Amino acid sequence: MKNLIYCIIAVALLGISDDPPVTDRVKFDMYEKAIDESGSSPYYVVVNVKNLQTGEVKEVCTEVYCVMGALKRENCPDRAPFNNRLYHKFRYFEFNCPEALKNIGFDRYTPEELSLLEQSLDMDSLVSAVKNGRLDGMTFLPTEEKKQVMYAHLMFNRGIMMRRGCRSGNNCYLEAF
C-alpha cells in the first residue's frame, strides 16, 4: 500500500500527460498540411536540418515558406526535385549554403534555450486548453520573435499547429491537429 501511495505521488509530481506522444507520421501530416494550406498566414513547422559545413544536426522551427526559400537558395531550381525534397517524409534537409541556413533559421535559438522555455511553461495545460477549445491564439510582443518561434516549436512537437497572423506577425493562431 505504501508503494502505491509513492507511485501516485510520483506520477502527480511528474505531471505525466495522458496524451500519447506525437508520432513522426503525425508530424509529417502536420507538415504536409502546412505546405498545402500555405497562404498569407503561414504555419510554423519543425524540420530536421543538417549544417553540412559543421555536421551539426538539429530540429529547427520555421515557417513553411522559409523551408521553400532555403531549398531554392541551396540550388534546387527544378520543380520536380524541389517537390521531392520539400515533401521529404522525415522532414530532413541538408544545407551547405550559408544563405539557406540563415533563411531556415538554423542559428535562431539553441536547444538549450528551447529547453529553458519548455521548463518555464506548463505544456500539458496549454495543449489541453487548445484541444478543449479554451485557447486558440497567442499574442507575442514584437520584440519576442525568437520566443514566438520556440513556442511554435514546442507546440508542433505536441501535435498543435501554430500559424502567424497575416496582418501583424505577433498574433498567432493555435489548432489541434
N, C-alpha and C positions, 0 to 999 in steps of 0.2 A: 504494500500500500504506500509506503514511504517513497519507493522508487517511482510509482505512478504520479505522485504529487510533484516530485522533482522534474519528471518528464513534462508535465503540464506547465509548470512554471518556466522551464527552459523554452518550450515552444512559444509561450506568450512573450517572453523577453526577446526572443529572436525575431519575432514578427513574421513568421513564415507565412507566405501567401498561399491562398487556396488555388490560385491560378496556375495552370501548368506553364512551364517555360515556353517561350515563343520559339517555334522551330525555324530552321533555315528555310524550309518551304514556305512558311507563312511570311517570313521576311522578304523572300523573293516575290511573293504575291503582292505584298505591300509596295515593294519597289516597282513592280510592273504597273500597278495601279497609278503610282506617282508619275511614271513616264506617259502612260496612256491618257491621263487626265491633266497633263501639264497645261497651264494657261497663265493668266496674269497673276494668279495667286498660287505660286508653286509649292509643292510638298517638299519637306526635308526627307532625305533618305540616308541610310547608313550603308556605306560600302567599305570593302576591304581594299586597301591601297598599299602597293609596294613601291617605295622610292628606289629605283634601280641604281641611283648614284651611291646610296648608303647601304642598301639591303634592308632597311627598316620596313616592317610591315605593320600596319595598324588600321583599326577601324576609324573611319572619318565620316562625320555627318556633314552633309552639304545639300544644296538644292539640286534637283534633278538636272536643271539647265547647266549647272557647274560641271556635272559629270559629262554632259554632252560637249561643253566647251573644252574640257580637259582632253577628251578624246580627239577633238579637232586639232588642238594645239600639238598633240602627240603624233601628228601626221597620219590621220586616218580620213583622207578626203573622199574615198569611195563609199557610196551609200550602203552597199551590201556588207562589207567588212565592218563598217561603223555600226550597223544594226546588230550584227553578230556579237560584237564586243559590248554594245550597250545593254543587250539583253542576256548577259552572262549569268548563268543560274546561281553562281555563288557570289555575285555582285563583287567580283575581284578584278582589280585593274592594276597594271604595272605602268609606271611613268618614269621616263628619264628626263624629259624636258622640264626645266625649272618653271616655265610659264604654266605648264599643265598642272604641276604640283601646287603652285600658288593658286591657280584657278579653282582647284578642288578643295582648297583649304587644308592641305596636309599639315601645315605647322600652325594652324589657328589656335589649337589648345593641345595640352598634353594629356595622356591617360591619367596622370596623377591629378590634374585639375578636374577632370571628369569625375574621378573617384571622390574627390573632396565635395563636389557639388552633390553627388549622389548621397553621400553621408549626411548632408545637411537637409535633405528632403525626405519626407515620408512618401516614398514612391508607391507603396501599396495603396495608401489612401488616395493619392492623386489618380492612379489608374482606376481604382474603384469608382471614384467620382465621375470620371469620363465615361466609364462603361454604364453607369447608372443614370447618365444624363444630367448630373449635377454640375459638371464642369465641361464647357465646350469652347473655352477660349482663355487666352492669357495675354496680358499686355506687358511688354518689357520697355524699360527706358531706352531712348535712342543710344545711350552710352553702353547698353548691355547686350550688344550684338553677340559677343562671344558666349555669354551666359545663355542667350536665346538658342544658339546652335547646340550647345551642350545639353540643354533641357530637351530639345528635339531629339538628340541622340539617345538620351535615357528613355524617353517615351517610345521611340521607334523600337528599341530593343525589348519593350514590354507590350508590343502589339498596338500601340497608339500612334496614329498618324497625325502629324502636325504640319500645317501649311501656313505660310506667311501671307498676311493680308496684302492686297494689291495696292491700296492707296498709301498706307503707311506701313513700312516693313516691320514695325514693332508690335502690331496686333496680330496674334496668331490664333488659329482655329484648331481644335483638337477633335479627333474622332476615333472611336474604337474600330479596329479592323475585324 
